[in-house]
Amino acid sequence: MVAYNFQPQFAEAISTWQKRQTIRALGKRRHARIGDALQLYTGQRTKECRKLLALDPPCTAVLPISIGLNGRMVEVFIDDVYVAQDQLEQLAKDDGFNSVDEFIYFFESRLPFEGVIVKW
């Protein structure tokens, strides 16, 4: 079982199953593996902590992702495959953003970014 905490802006999309993935940086702790039960929270380590889904969904995929700049263009690679600009909109929506611009703004201060997409 692996627990993930989400910012409040993503809570409703997760609770209604509109957001079924998360992009996370590589770090000291391991990420979920396919088949692991995922506990999805918002407000962890606060009095407002709440679980977003009653049932813990299983992890269905874990894919490496890198996000970087090439000049002024943002480039995204998932599993070493380039994500074309027209596909970025779907990636942004799948991750709970309203637009590619919101997605890029969220990751801008973290570039270059290396991590994983965890899907459920």
N, CA, C and O atoms as CSV, one atom per row, in Angstrom:
chain,resi,resn,atom,element,x,y,z
A,1,MET,N,N,0.843,-1.170,0.000
A,1,MET,CA,C,0.000,0.000,0.000
A,1,MET,C,C,0.892,1.239,0.000
A,1,MET,O,O,1.864,1.324,0.751
A,2,VAL,N,N,0.544,2.191,-0.853
A,2,VAL,CA,C,1.304,3.431,-0.978
A,2,VAL,C,C,0.323,4.597,-0.843
A,2,VAL,O,O,-0.745,4.585,-1.455
A,3,ALA,N,N,0.680,5.590,-0.053
A,3,ALA,CA,C,-0.178,6.755,0.152
A,3,ALA,C,C,0.395,7.956,-0.610
A,3,ALA,O,O,1.604,8.186,-0.622
A,4,TYR,N,N,-0.499,8.706,-1.237
A,4,TYR,CA,C,-0.123,9.937,-1.916
A,4,TYR,C,C,-0.999,11.062,-1.393
A,4,TYR,O,O,-2.201,10.889,-1.190
A,5,ASN,N,N,-0.385,12.209,-1.177
A,5,ASN,CA,C,-1.089,13.403,-0.732
A,5,ASN,C,C,-1.234,14.353,-1.910
A,5,ASN,O,O,-0.310,14.498,-2.710
A,6,PHE,N,N,-2.387,14.998,-2.021
A,6,PHE,CA,C,-2.654,15.901,-3.137
A,6,PHE,C,C,-3.020,17.285,-2.634
A,6,PHE,O,O,-3.601,17.437,-1.559
A,7,GLN,N,N,-2.676,18.282,-3.417
A,7,GLN,CA,C,-3.081,19.643,-3.120
A,7,GLN,C,C,-4.602,19.729,-3.231
A,7,GLN,O,O,-5.208,18.982,-3.999
A,8,PRO,N,N,-5.219,20.629,-2.475
A,8,PRO,CA,C,-6.685,20.745,-2.496
A,8,PRO,C,C,-7.273,20.955,-3.889
A,8,PRO,O,O,-8.394,20.519,-4.153
A,9,GLN,N,N,-6.542,21.609,-4.780
A,9,GLN,CA,C,-7.069,21.881,-6.119
A,9,GLN,C,C,-7.371,20.599,-6.899
A,9,GLN,O,O,-8.154,20.635,-7.848
A,10,PHE,N,N,-6.768,19.467,-6.521
A,10,PHE,CA,C,-6.978,18.216,-7.237
A,10,PHE,C,C,-7.980,17.281,-6.552
A,10,PHE,O,O,-8.345,16.253,-7.123
A,11,ALA,N,N,-8.425,17.617,-5.351
A,11,ALA,CA,C,-9.245,16.704,-4.545
A,11,ALA,C,C,-10.549,16.315,-5.233
A,11,ALA,O,O,-10.884,15.131,-5.277
A,12,GLU,N,N,-11.278,17.260,-5.759
A,12,GLU,CA,C,-12.569,16.942,-6.377
A,12,GLU,C,C,-12.389,16.069,-7.612
A,12,GLU,O,O,-13.142,15.114,-7.808
A,13,ALA,N,N,-11.409,16.381,-8.442
A,13,ALA,CA,C,-11.183,15.582,-9.655
A,13,ALA,C,C,-10.832,14.134,-9.311
A,13,ALA,O,O,-11.213,13.214,-10.036
A,14,ILE,N,N,-10.114,13.932,-8.219
A,14,ILE,CA,C,-9.783,12.571,-7.795
A,14,ILE,C,C,-11.032,11.887,-7.244
A,14,ILE,O,O,-11.310,10.734,-7.574
A,15,SER,N,N,-11.778,12.594,-6.409
A,15,SER,CA,C,-12.977,12.031,-5.786
A,15,SER,C,C,-14.022,11.613,-6.813
A,15,SER,O,O,-14.797,10.687,-6.571
A,16,THR,N,N,-14.047,12.290,-7.958
A,16,THR,CA,C,-15.021,11.972,-9.007
A,16,THR,C,C,-14.404,11.125,-10.131
A,16,THR,O,O,-15.015,10.934,-11.182
A,17,TRP,N,N,-13.212,10.634,-9.896
A,17,TRP,CA,C,-12.497,9.761,-10.851
A,17,TRP,C,C,-12.157,10.449,-12.168
A,17,TRP,O,O,-11.893,9.766,-13.157
A,18,GLN,N,N,-12.156,11.782,-12.211
A,18,GLN,CA,C,-11.732,12.486,-13.414
A,18,GLN,C,C,-10.212,12.495,-13.522
A,18,GLN,O,O,-9.663,12.460,-14.624
A,19,LYS,N,N,-9.541,12.542,-12.390
A,19,LYS,CA,C,-8.074,12.480,-12.347
A,19,LYS,C,C,-7.714,11.082,-11.892
A,19,LYS,O,O,-8.057,10.665,-10.786
A,20,ARG,N,N,-7.006,10.352,-12.772
A,20,ARG,CA,C,-6.654,8.965,-12.473
A,20,ARG,C,C,-5.158,8.720,-12.620
A,20,ARG,O,O,-4.717,7.618,-12.947
A,21,GLN,N,N,-4.406,9.759,-12.374
A,21,GLN,CA,C,-2.948,9.637,-12.416
A,21,GLN,C,C,-2.334,10.771,-11.617
A,21,GLN,O,O,-2.986,11.773,-11.322
A,22,THR,N,N,-1.071,10.593,-11.275
A,22,THR,CA,C,-0.312,11.646,-10.622
A,22,THR,C,C,1.109,11.609,-11.153
A,22,THR,O,O,1.645,10.539,-11.443
A,23,ILE,N,N,1.708,12.763,-11.278
A,23,ILE,CA,C,3.102,12.873,-11.698
A,23,ILE,C,C,3.903,13.235,-10.456
A,23,ILE,O,O,3.630,14.240,-9.799
A,24,ARG,N,N,4.891,12.411,-10.141
A,24,ARG,CA,C,5.684,12.589,-8.930
A,24,ARG,C,C,7.170,12.566,-9.240
A,24,ARG,O,O,7.623,11.825,-10.113
A,25,ALA,N,N,7.917,13.377,-8.524
A,25,ALA,CA,C,9.377,13.432,-8.690
A,25,ALA,C,C,10.012,12.175,-8.107
A,25,ALA,O,O,9.472,11.533,-7.206
A,26,LEU,N,N,11.171,11.852,-8.653
A,26,LEU,CA,C,11.949,10.771,-8.076
A,26,LEU,C,C,12.497,11.263,-6.748
A,26,LEU,O,O,12.843,12.436,-6.608
A,27,GLY,N,N,12.575,10.374,-5.781
A,27,GLY,CA,C,13.061,10.775,-4.472
A,27,GLY,C,C,13.601,9.596,-3.705
A,27,GLY,O,O,13.913,8.551,-4.276
A,28,LYS,N,N,13.708,9.776,-2.413
A,28,LYS,CA,C,14.264,8.731,-1.554
A,28,LYS,C,C,13.304,7.561,-1.382
A,28,LYS,O,O,13.728,6.408,-1.311
A,29,ARG,N,N,12.030,7.859,-1.317
A,29,ARG,CA,C,11.040,6.801,-1.108
A,29,ARG,C,C,10.606,6.207,-2.438
A,29,ARG,O,O,10.569,6.885,-3.464
A,30,ARG,N,N,10.282,4.934,-2.391
A,30,ARG,CA,C,9.848,4.276,-3.619
A,30,ARG,C,C,8.414,4.673,-3.947
A,30,ARG,O,O,7.615,4.983,-3.063
A,31,HIS,N,N,8.118,4.657,-5.216
A,31,HIS,CA,C,6.756,4.919,-5.667
A,31,HIS,C,C,6.020,3.597,-5.782
A,31,HIS,O,O,6.593,2.520,-5.616
A,32,ALA,N,N,4.756,3.710,-6.066
A,32,ALA,CA,C,3.923,2.521,-6.199
A,32,ALA,C,C,4.448,1.630,-7.317
A,32,ALA,O,O,5.148,2.067,-8.230
A,33,ARG,N,N,4.080,0.373,-7.200
A,33,ARG,CA,C,4.346,-0.604,-8.260
A,33,ARG,C,C,3.000,-1.099,-8.762
A,33,ARG,O,O,2.003,-1.030,-8.043
A,34,ILE,N,N,2.967,-1.590,-9.976
A,34,ILE,CA,C,1.715,-2.102,-10.538
A,34,ILE,C,C,1.122,-3.123,-9.577
A,34,ILE,O,O,1.809,-4.032,-9.110
A,35,GLY,N,N,-0.162,-2.959,-9.291
A,35,GLY,CA,C,-0.872,-3.853,-8.383
A,35,GLY,C,C,-0.960,-3.342,-6.958
A,35,GLY,O,O,-1.822,-3.795,-6.204
A,36,ASP,N,N,-0.094,-2.412,-6.559
A,36,ASP,CA,C,-0.160,-1.852,-5.206
A,36,ASP,C,C,-1.479,-1.109,-5.002
A,36,ASP,O,O,-1.972,-0.451,-5.918
A,37,ALA,N,N,-2.044,-1.214,-3.814
A,37,ALA,CA,C,-3.213,-0.418,-3.451
A,37,ALA,C,C,-2.738,1.007,-3.159
A,37,ALA,O,O,-1.734,1.208,-2.475
A,38,LEU,N,N,-3.467,1.988,-3.682
A,38,LEU,CA,C,-3.105,3.394,-3.504
A,38,LEU,C,C,-4.089,4.069,-2.552
A,38,LEU,O,O,-5.302,4.000,-2.750
A,39,GLN,N,N,-3.567,4.709,-1.538
A,39,GLN,CA,C,-4.387,5.521,-0.652
A,39,GLN,C,C,-4.162,6.975,-1.050
A,39,GLN,O,O,-3.034,7.469,-1.034
A,40,LEU,N,N,-5.244,7.649,-1.405
A,40,LEU,CA,C,-5.166,9.001,-1.940
A,40,LEU,C,C,-5.795,9.975,-0.950
A,40,LEU,O,O,-6.968,9.847,-0.597
A,41,TYR,N,N,-5.002,10.950,-0.506
A,41,TYR,CA,C,-5.406,11.887,0.536
A,41,TYR,C,C,-5.209,13.327,0.085
A,41,TYR,O,O,-4.495,13.614,-0.876
A,42,THR,N,N,-5.864,14.216,0.813
A,42,THR,CA,C,-5.535,15.629,0.761
A,42,THR,C,C,-5.400,16.095,2.205
A,42,THR,O,O,-6.112,15.612,3.085
A,43,GLY,N,N,-4.500,17.019,2.444
A,43,GLY,CA,C,-4.307,17.567,3.782
A,43,GLY,C,C,-3.625,16.643,4.765
A,43,GLY,O,O,-3.821,16.777,5.973
A,44,GLN,N,N,-2.827,15.706,4.276
A,44,GLN,CA,C,-2.120,14.823,5.205
A,44,GLN,C,C,-1.292,15.652,6.182
A,44,GLN,O,O,-0.795,16.730,5.857
A,45,ARG,N,N,-1.163,15.113,7.379
A,45,ARG,CA,C,-0.414,15.743,8.476
A,45,ARG,C,C,-1.046,17.047,8.946
A,45,ARG,O,O,-0.378,17.898,9.533
A,46,THR,N,N,-2.364,17.195,8.677
A,46,THR,CA,C,-3.111,18.346,9.193
A,46,THR,C,C,-4.434,17.832,9.758
A,46,THR,O,O,-4.798,16.673,9.562
A,47,LYS,N,N,-5.144,18.712,10.461
A,47,LYS,CA,C,-6.464,18.345,10.985
A,47,LYS,C,C,-7.485,18.159,9.862
A,47,LYS,O,O,-8.512,17.507,10.052
A,48,GLU,N,N,-7.201,18.727,8.707
A,48,GLU,CA,C,-8.128,18.646,7.573
A,48,GLU,C,C,-7.885,17.414,6.700
A,48,GLU,O,O,-8.472,17.302,5.624
A,49,CYS,N,N,-7.047,16.508,7.134
A,49,CYS,CA,C,-6.723,15.322,6.340
A,49,CYS,C,C,-7.987,14.523,6.034
A,49,CYS,O,O,-8.812,14.267,6.912
A,50,ARG,N,N,-8.116,14.136,4.759
A,50,ARG,CA,C,-9.226,13.264,4.393
A,50,ARG,C,C,-8.828,12.376,3.230
A,50,ARG,O,O,-8.062,12.765,2.348
A,51,LYS,N,N,-9.367,11.185,3.261
A,51,LYS,CA,C,-9.136,10.214,2.197
A,51,LYS,C,C,-10.087,10.550,1.053
A,51,LYS,O,O,-11.267,10.817,1.282
A,52,LEU,N,N,-9.580,10.537,-0.176
A,52,LEU,CA,C,-10.367,10.992,-1.315
A,52,LEU,C,C,-11.233,9.912,-1.944
A,52,LEU,O,O,-12.248,10.225,-2.566
A,53,LEU,N,N,-10.856,8.652,-1.796
A,53,LEU,CA,C,-11.645,7.541,-2.325
A,53,LEU,C,C,-11.826,6.503,-1.233
A,53,LEU,O,O,-10.873,6.160,-0.532
A,54,ALA,N,N,-13.048,5.999,-1.086
A,54,ALA,CA,C,-13.321,5.005,-0.047
A,54,ALA,C,C,-12.538,3.719,-0.292
A,54,ALA,O,O,-11.962,3.151,0.636
A,55,LEU,N,N,-12.519,3.268,-1.531
A,55,LEU,CA,C,-11.777,2.064,-1.882
A,55,LEU,C,C,-10.419,2.461,-2.438
A,55,LEU,O,O,-10.315,3.428,-3.192
A,56,ASP,N,N,-9.387,1.729,-2.075
A,56,ASP,CA,C,-8.034,2.027,-2.545
A,56,ASP,C,C,-7.846,1.436,-3.940
A,56,ASP,O,O,-7.793,0.215,-4.090
A,57,PRO,N,N,-7.742,2.295,-4.972
A,57,PRO,CA,C,-7.590,1.755,-6.321
A,57,PRO,C,C,-6.214,1.119,-6.502
A,57,PRO,O,O,-5.245,1.537,-5.869
A,58,PRO,N,N,-6.130,0.105,-7.370
A,58,PRO,CA,C,-4.821,-0.484,-7.634
A,58,PRO,C,C,-4.031,0.366,-8.627
A,58,PRO,O,O,-4.601,1.003,-9.512
A,59,CYS,N,N,-2.737,0.362,-8.466
A,59,CYS,CA,C,-1.849,1.017,-9.428
A,59,CYS,C,C,-1.873,0.193,-10.714
A,59,CYS,O,O,-1.651,-1.018,-10.686
A,60,THR,N,N,-2.144,0.851,-11.836
A,60,THR,CA,C,-2.225,0.143,-13.118
A,60,THR,C,C,-1.008,0.383,-14.005
A,60,THR,O,O,-0.764,-0.387,-14.934
A,61,ALA,N,N,-0.246,1.432,-13.737
A,61,ALA,CA,C,0.939,1.724,-14.547
A,61,ALA,C,C,1.846,2.690,-13.797
A,61,ALA,O,O,1.386,3.537,-13.032
A,62,VAL,N,N,3.138,2.542,-14.034
A,62,VAL,CA,C,4.148,3.478,-13.543
A,62,VAL,C,C,5.109,3.705,-14.699
A,62,VAL,O,O,5.801,2.783,-15.132
A,63,LEU,N,N,5.149,4.938,-15.195
A,63,LEU,CA,C,5.955,5.267,-16.365
A,63,LEU,C,C,6.914,6.408,-16.053
A,63,LEU,O,O,6.525,7.373,-15.394
A,64,PRO,N,N,8.150,6.317,-16.511
A,64,PRO,CA,C,9.072,7.434,-16.310
A,64,PRO,C,C,8.649,8.636,-17.158
A,64,PRO,O,O,8.184,8.483,-18.288
A,65,ILE,N,N,8.817,9.827,-16.595
A,65,ILE,CA,C,8.500,11.062,-17.315
A,65,ILE,C,C,9.613,12.066,-17.080
A,65,ILE,O,O,10.167,12.158,-15.985
A,66,SER,N,N,9.928,12.812,-18.121
A,66,SER,CA,C,10.863,13.930,-17.971
A,66,SER,C,C,10.250,15.142,-18.664
A,66,SER,O,O,9.661,15.041,-19.740
A,67,ILE,N,N,10.408,16.287,-18.013
A,67,ILE,CA,C,9.880,17.544,-18.534
A,67,ILE,C,C,11.040,18.530,-18.517
A,67,ILE,O,O,11.699,18.714,-17.493
A,68,GLY,N,N,11.282,19.159,-19.658
A,68,GLY,CA,C,12.388,20.101,-19.732
A,68,GLY,C,C,12.125,21.182,-20.755
A,68,GLY,O,O,11.092,21.195,-21.424
A,69,LEU,N,N,13.069,22.081,-20.862
A,69,LEU,CA,C,12.983,23.172,-21.830
A,69,LEU,C,C,13.974,22.950,-22.954
A,69,LEU,O,O,15.115,22.544,-22.733
A,70,ASN,N,N,13.517,23.222,-24.158
A,70,ASN,CA,C,14.376,23.239,-25.334
A,70,ASN,C,C,14.180,24.619,-25.935
A,70,ASN,O,O,13.248,24.850,-26.706
A,71,GLY,N,N,15.070,25.532,-25.573
A,71,GLY,CA,C,14.849,26.929,-25.930
A,71,GLY,C,C,13.697,27.447,-25.088
A,71,GLY,O,O,13.777,27.459,-23.860
A,72,ARG,N,N,12.625,27.876,-25.746
A,72,ARG,CA,C,11.433,28.354,-25.037
A,72,ARG,C,C,10.309,27.331,-25.053
A,72,ARG,O,O,9.233,27.584,-24.511
A,73,MET,N,N,10.543,26.180,-25.667
A,73,MET,CA,C,9.527,25.134,-25.767
A,73,MET,C,C,9.690,24.116,-24.645
A,73,MET,O,O,10.802,23.692,-24.328
A,74,VAL,N,N,8.575,23.734,-24.057
A,74,VAL,CA,C,8.587,22.664,-23.059
A,74,VAL,C,C,8.531,21.343,-23.801
A,74,VAL,O,O,7.709,21.155,-24.698
A,75,GLU,N,N,9.412,20.428,-23.420
A,75,GLU,CA,C,9.421,19.093,-24.008
A,75,GLU,C,C,9.115,18.071,-22.925
A,75,GLU,O,O,9.644,18.140,-21.816
A,76,VAL,N,N,8.252,17.123,-23.267
A,76,VAL,CA,C,7.874,16.074,-22.336
A,76,VAL,C,C,8.159,14.731,-22.994
A,76,VAL,O,O,7.828,14.508,-24.158
A,77,PHE,N,N,8.776,13.844,-22.228
A,77,PHE,CA,C,9.027,12.475,-22.675
A,77,PHE,C,C,8.413,11.533,-21.646
A,77,PHE,O,O,8.664,11.659,-20.448
A,78,ILE,N,N,7.607,10.588,-22.124
A,78,ILE,CA,C,7.035,9.557,-21.266
A,78,ILE,C,C,7.573,8.229,-21.757
A,78,ILE,O,O,7.379,7.856,-22.914
A,79,ASP,N,N,8.243,7.525,-20.877
A,79,ASP,CA,C,8.864,6.248,-21.220
A,79,ASP,C,C,9.786,6.414,-22.430
A,79,ASP,O,O,9.819,5.573,-23.328
A,80,ASP,N,N,10.539,7.531,-22.429
A,80,ASP,CA,C,11.493,7.890,-23.485
A,80,ASP,C,C,10.849,8.179,-24.839
A,80,ASP,O,O,11.548,8.205,-25.852
A,81,VAL,N,N,9.542,8.395,-24.880
A,81,VAL,CA,C,8.836,8.739,-26.122
A,81,VAL,C,C,8.396,10.197,-26.023
A,81,VAL,O,O,7.761,10.601,-25.049
A,82,TYR,N,N,8.742,10.983,-27.047
A,82,TYR,CA,C,8.401,12.400,-27.088
A,82,TYR,C,C,6.882,12.572,-27.131
A,82,TYR,O,O,6.200,11.903,-27.907
A,83,VAL,N,N,6.360,13.464,-26.300
A,83,VAL,CA,C,4.937,13.790,-26.300
A,83,VAL,C,C,4.759,15.038,-27.165
A,83,VAL,O,O,5.232,16.120,-26.819
A,84,ALA,N,N,4.077,14.870,-28.281
A,84,ALA,CA,C,3.864,15.976,-29.220
A,84,ALA,C,C,3.009,17.059,-28.567
A,84,ALA,O,O,2.234,16.780,-27.652
A,85,GLN,N,N,3.155,18.288,-29.040
A,85,GLN,CA,C,2.431,19.423,-28.469
A,85,GLN,C,C,0.919,19.187,-28.454
A,85,GLN,O,O,0.245,19.581,-27.502
A,86,ASP,N,N,0.378,18.546,-29.499
A,86,ASP,CA,C,-1.066,18.318,-29.522
A,86,ASP,C,C,-1.501,17.255,-28.506
A,86,ASP,O,O,-2.683,17.183,-28.169
A,87,GLN,N,N,-0.579,16.440,-28.019
A,87,GLN,CA,C,-0.895,15.426,-27.006
A,87,GLN,C,C,-0.713,15.968,-25.579
A,87,GLN,O,O,-1.187,15.370,-24.612
A,88,LEU,N,N,-0.025,17.100,-25.468
A,88,LEU,CA,C,0.187,17.698,-24.143
A,88,LEU,C,C,-1.126,18.094,-23.485
A,88,LEU,O,O,-1.255,18.011,-22.264
A,89,GLU,N,N,-2.103,18.525,-24.281
A,89,GLU,CA,C,-3.390,18.918,-23.715
A,89,GLU,C,C,-4.050,17.747,-22.997
A,89,GLU,O,O,-4.584,17.910,-21.900
A,90,GLN,N,N,-4.015,16.565,-23.612
A,90,GLN,CA,C,-4.620,15.395,-22.963
A,90,GLN,C,C,-3.852,15.018,-21.704
A,90,GLN,O,O,-4.460,14.666,-20.693
A,91,LEU,N,N,-2.531,15.086,-21.750
A,91,LEU,CA,C,-1.722,14.801,-20.565
A,91,LEU,C,C,-2.089,15.761,-19.436
A,91,LEU,O,O,-2.265,15.339,-18.293
A,92,ALA,N,N,-2.204,17.050,-19.753
A,92,ALA,CA,C,-2.552,18.057,-18.745
A,92,ALA,C,C,-3.925,17.767,-18.146
A,92,ALA,O,O,-4.084,17.819,-16.926
A,93,LYS,N,N,-4.906,17.468,-18.970
A,93,LYS,CA,C,-6.260,17.178,-18.476
A,93,LYS,C,C,-6.280,15.900,-17.644
A,93,LYS,O,O,-6.942,15.846,-16.608
A,94,ASP,N,N,-5.558,14.868,-18.091
A,94,ASP,CA,C,-5.485,13.614,-17.335
A,94,ASP,C,C,-4.880,13.831,-15.957
A,94,ASP,O,O,-5.179,13.095,-15.017
A,95,ASP,N,N,-4.025,14.847,-15.840
A,95,ASP,CA,C,-3.377,15.110,-14.558
A,95,ASP,C,C,-4.106,16.162,-13.729
A,95,ASP,O,O,-3.594,16.602,-12.700
A,96,GLY,N,N,-5.295,16.568,-14.166
A,96,GLY,CA,C,-6.125,17.450,-13.353
A,96,GLY,C,C,-5.994,18.932,-13.631
A,96,GLY,O,O,-6.495,19.749,-12.860
A,97,PHE,N,N,-5.335,19.294,-14.712
A,97,PHE,CA,C,-5.186,20.701,-15.068
A,97,PHE,C,C,-6.219,21.066,-16.128
A,97,PHE,O,O,-6.670,20.205,-16.884
A,98,ASN,N,N,-6.592,22.339,-16.180
A,98,ASN,CA,C,-7.571,22.804,-17.164
A,98,ASN,C,C,-6.951,23.089,-18.522
A,98,ASN,O,O,-7.652,23.146,-19.532
A,99,SER,N,N,-5.636,23.267,-18.545
A,99,SER,CA,C,-4.979,23.621,-19.806
A,99,SER,C,C,-3.501,23.242,-19.748
A,99,SER,O,O,-2.954,22.948,-18.685
A,100,VAL,N,N,-2.880,23.259,-20.911
A,100,VAL,CA,C,-1.436,23.023,-20.991
A,100,VAL,C,C,-0.701,24.148,-20.269
A,100,VAL,O,O,0.305,23.907,-19.601
A,101,ASP,N,N,-1.198,25.366,-20.400
A,101,ASP,CA,C,-0.549,26.502,-19.728
A,101,ASP,C,C,-0.511,26.308,-18.214
A,101,ASP,O,O,0.509,26.590,-17.585
A,102,GLU,N,N,-1.618,25.827,-17.614
A,102,GLU,CA,C,-1.639,25.550,-16.175
A,102,GLU,C,C,-0.623,24.463,-15.818
A,102,GLU,O,O,0.097,24.573,-14.826
A,103,PHE,N,N,-0.577,23.431,-16.629
A,103,PHE,CA,C,0.352,22.321,-16.428
A,103,PHE,C,C,1.791,22.827,-16.440
A,103,PHE,O,O,2.578,22.511,-15.548
A,104,ILE,N,N,2.125,23.613,-17.454
A,104,ILE,CA,C,3.486,24.142,-17.590
A,104,ILE,C,C,3.811,25.082,-16.430
A,104,ILE,O,O,4.915,25.030,-15.886
A,105,TYR,N,N,2.869,25.934,-16.047
A,105,TYR,CA,C,3.088,26.851,-14.937
A,105,TYR,C,C,3.382,26.074,-13.646
A,105,TYR,O,O,4.260,26.463,-12.875
A,106,PHE,N,N,2.649,24.977,-13.411
A,106,PHE,CA,C,2.832,24.165,-12.216
A,106,PHE,C,C,4.240,23.579,-12.158
A,106,PHE,O,O,4.856,23.555,-11.093
A,107,PHE,N,N,4.752,23.107,-13.293
A,107,PHE,CA,C,6.057,22.448,-13.311
A,107,PHE,C,C,7.220,23.393,-13.601
A,107,PHE,O,O,8.377,23.001,-13.444
A,108,GLU,N,N,6.944,24.617,-14.016
A,108,GLU,CA,C,7.973,25.566,-14.451
A,108,GLU,C,C,9.112,25.725,-13.444
A,108,GLU,O,O,10.281,25.712,-13.829
A,109,SER,N,N,8.790,25.872,-12.185
A,109,SER,CA,C,9.839,26.094,-11.175
A,109,SER,C,C,10.589,24.805,-10.842
A,109,SER,O,O,11.602,24.841,-10.144
A,110,ARG,N,N,10.104,23.681,-11.331
A,110,ARG,CA,C,10.719,22.383,-11.040
A,110,ARG,C,C,11.569,21.859,-12.204
A,110,ARG,O,O,12.110,20.756,-12.127
A,111,LEU,N,N,11.687,22.642,-13.278
A,111,LEU,CA,C,12.384,22.170,-14.483
A,111,LEU,C,C,13.890,22.242,-14.316
A,111,LEU,O,O,14.372,23.176,-13.674
A,112,PRO,N,N,14.649,21.321,-14.850
A,112,PRO,CA,C,14.174,20.092,-15.492
A,112,PRO,C,C,13.613,19.129,-14.458
A,112,PRO,O,O,14.095,19.073,-13.327
A,113,PHE,N,N,12.597,18.373,-14.845
A,113,PHE,CA,C,11.889,17.486,-13.944
A,113,PHE,C,C,12.072,16.039,-14.380
A,113,PHE,O,O,11.920,15.711,-15.556
A,114,GLU,N,N,12.395,15.187,-13.433
A,114,GLU,CA,C,12.490,13.747,-13.667
A,114,GLU,C,C,11.595,13.059,-12.660
A,114,GLU,O,O,11.697,13.321,-11.462
A,115,GLY,N,N,10.724,12.187,-13.124
A,115,GLY,CA,C,9.831,11.520,-12.198
A,115,GLY,C,C,9.105,10.358,-12.823
A,115,GLY,O,O,9.584,9.727,-13.765
A,116,VAL,N,N,7.928,10.089,-12.274
A,116,VAL,CA,C,7.099,8.985,-12.768
A,116,VAL,C,C,5.651,9.446,-12.832
A,116,VAL,O,O,5.223,10.332,-12.091
A,117,ILE,N,N,4.914,8.821,-13.738
A,117,ILE,CA,C,3.454,8.950,-13.764
A,117,ILE,C,C,2.918,7.679,-13.131
A,117,ILE,O,O,3.211,6.576,-13.592
A,118,VAL,N,N,2.139,7.833,-12.084
A,118,VAL,CA,C,1.494,6.700,-11.425
A,118,VAL,C,C,0.019,6.764,-11.809
A,118,VAL,O,O,-0.649,7.769,-11.567
A,119,LYS,N,N,-0.488,5.673,-12.414
A,119,LYS,CA,C,-1.883,5.633,-12.871
A,119,LYS,C,C,-2.675,4.640,-12.045
A,119,LYS,O,O,-2.147,3.641,-11.556
A,120,TRP,N,N,-3.976,4.947,-11.899
A,120,TRP,CA,C,-4.889,4.020,-11.231
A,120,TRP,C,C,-6.185,3.934,-11.984
A,120,TRP,O,O,-7.087,3.201,-11.577
